[in-house]
Amino acid sequence: MANGQIRVVTTNRKARHDYHIIDTLEAGIALKGSEVKSIREGRVNLQDAYARFKKGELWLVGMHISPYKQAAFEQPDPVRDRKLLLHKRELKRLFRQTEEKGVTIVPLKIYFKKHLVKIELGIAKGKRQYDKRAAIAERDQKREMDRLKKLKY
């Protein structure tokens, strides 16, 4: 990993399927040492995670980080709430956006930027069932077109 590059650990593909992503932003995340080592191994799950405000701070809820096997003594709770690190003006902007009905904050991916663990958050609005079906149909149609192009040439 060269200086300044990012290494994606995991992505939340289900979030892009279930939500319309309005905007994205990068945040730091407060972790314990053994959690960082588990993330480095890729033992993290974002599937049911979301972010919410508690007392003016943004917290990530529901992210599962498997315990690090070689940890000597401290084994934090795998699904504990973790504080997200953002500037005050970013927190205020996010709070205003999430007050709107149906808008939530979901994690999209976790990655290493230099030696720091970062998380990409998406400001999202839930999709309806027919939107999901339309997206699947569009994806299948594109796949079929690509397949036909490949056979033609």
C-alpha positions in Angstrom: 0.0 0.0 0.0 1.7 3.2 -1.2 1.6 6.4 0.7 -1.9 8.0 0.7 -3.6 5.0 -1.0 -6.7 3.4 0.4 -7.3 -0.3 1.0 -11.0 -1.3 1.1 -11.7 -3.9 3.7 -15.4 -4.4 3.2 -18.4 -2.9 1.5 -22.1 -2.8 2.3 -23.6 -3.9 -1.0 -27.0 -4.3 0.6 -27.1 -0.6 1.5 -27.0 0.4 -2.2 -29.7 -2.1 -2.9 -32.1 -1.0 -0.1 -31.4 2.8 -0.2 -31.1 5.7 -2.6 -27.7 7.2 -1.6 -28.1 11.0 -1.6 -24.6 12.0 -0.4 -21.5 10.4 1.0 -18.8 11.5 3.5 -15.8 10.0 5.2 -15.5 9.7 8.9 -13.0 8.3 11.4 -14.1 5.7 13.9 -13.0 5.2 17.5 -11.8 1.6 17.9 -9.8 -0.5 20.4 -6.5 -2.1 19.4 -7.8 -5.6 18.9 -10.7 -4.3 16.8 -8.3 -2.7 14.4 -6.4 -6.0 14.0 -9.7 -7.8 13.3 -10.6 -5.2 10.7 -7.2 -5.7 9.1 -8.0 -9.4 8.8 -11.4 -8.5 7.2 -13.5 -9.8 10.0 -16.1 -7.1 10.0 -19.7 -7.0 8.9 -21.7 -3.9 8.0 -24.9 -5.6 7.0 -27.4 -4.3 9.6 -25.4 -1.2 10.7 -26.6 2.3 10.8 -25.6 5.6 12.4 -27.6 7.7 14.8 -27.2 10.7 17.0 -26.9 10.5 20.8 -26.3 13.7 22.8 -24.9 15.6 19.8 -22.5 12.8 18.8 -22.8 10.4 15.9 -22.6 6.7 16.8 -22.4 3.6 14.6 -24.9 0.9 15.8 -25.0 -2.7 14.8 -21.5 -3.1 13.1 -20.1 -6.5 14.0 -16.3 -6.9 14.5 -15.3 -10.4 15.3 -13.0 -10.7 18.3 -9.3 -10.9 17.5 -8.1 -14.5 18.4 -4.6 -13.5 19.6 -5.8 -10.7 21.8 -4.2 -11.1 25.3 -6.9 -9.9 27.7 -9.3 -7.3 26.3 -12.1 -8.6 24.2 -14.6 -5.8 23.5 -18.2 -6.6 22.7 -18.4 -7.4 19.0 -21.5 -5.3 18.3 -20.9 -2.4 20.7 -21.8 1.1 19.6 -18.8 2.9 18.2 -18.3 6.7 18.1 -17.8 8.3 14.7 -15.3 11.1 14.4 -16.4 14.1 12.4 -15.9 17.9 12.6 -18.6 19.8 14.4 -19.9 21.5 11.2 -20.2 18.1 9.5 -22.2 16.8 12.5 -24.6 19.8 12.3 -25.1 19.4 8.6 -25.8 15.7 9.0 -28.2 16.3 11.9 -30.2 18.8 9.7 -30.3 16.3 6.8 -31.5 13.4 9.0 -34.3 15.3 10.6 -36.2 14.9 7.3 -38.6 11.9 7.3 -37.2 8.7 5.8 -33.6 9.8 5.8 -30.9 7.8 7.6 -27.2 7.3 7.7 -25.8 4.0 6.6 -22.2 2.8 6.4 -21.1 2.0 2.8 -17.5 0.7 3.2 -14.7 0.5 5.7 -11.1 1.1 4.5 -7.6 1.9 5.6 -6.3 5.3 4.6 -2.6 5.3 5.3 -2.7 3.6 8.8 -6.1 4.9 9.9 -9.4 3.1 9.7 -12.0 5.2 7.9 -15.7 4.6 7.2 -17.7 5.9 4.2 -21.1 7.0 5.3 -24.1 7.5 3.0 -27.0 9.8 3.6 -29.8 7.5 2.4 -33.5 7.4 1.7 -35.2 4.0 1.7 -36.2 2.5 -1.7 -39.7 1.1 -2.3 -40.1 -2.5 -3.4 -40.9 -1.5 -7.0 -37.7 0.6 -7.1 -35.7 -2.5 -6.1 -37.4 -4.6 -8.7 -36.7 -2.0 -11.4 -33.0 -1.8 -10.4 -32.7 -5.6 -10.6 -34.4 -5.7 -14.1 -32.2 -2.9 -15.3 -29.1 -4.7 -14.1 -30.2 -8.0 -15.8 -31.0 -6.2 -19.0 -27.5 -4.6 -19.0 -25.9 -8.0 -18.3 -27.8 -9.5 -21.2 -26.8 -6.7 -23.6 -23.1 -7.1 -22.6 -23.4 -10.9 -23.2 -24.9 -10.4 -26.6 -22.2 -7.9 -27.6 -19.5 -10.4 -26.5 -21.1 -13.1 -28.7 -21.4 -10.8 -31.7 -17.7 -10.0 -31.9 
